[in-house]
């Protein structure tokens, strides 16, 4: 004899939720910002995000290297940088060296007291013209 089964409350879901990925400040905005003016096609601008720390290094490194790709002059806007560590300062120093090696002119714009302070503490202020002026 067959006994009717009582309905069970099952948790059944065929929907799989995607894993949330962490988006760092370095990858949250477009890598390149158009430069206005008569010589705009001769330059590329990279605006750094508030975080310039080890957790942001991979994204920032990729953006900076991409900016060096076609040989145009690069403007790096540091005005939004609020958090810097040794890895971030090292990244900027390495970027300068790579640009010099490739023969690409770079210019830093903007003011960032935390960045200037970190460079001063590390003894690197004289390696960055913007830091030497504001230190």
Secondary structure, 3 states (H helix, E strand, C coil): CCCCCCCCCCCCCCCCCCCCCCCCCCCCCCCCECCCCCCHHHEEEEECCCEECHHHHHHHHHHHHHHHCCCCEEEEECCCCCEECHHHHHHHHHHHHHHHHHCCCEEEECCCHHHHHHHHHCCCHHHCHHHHHHC
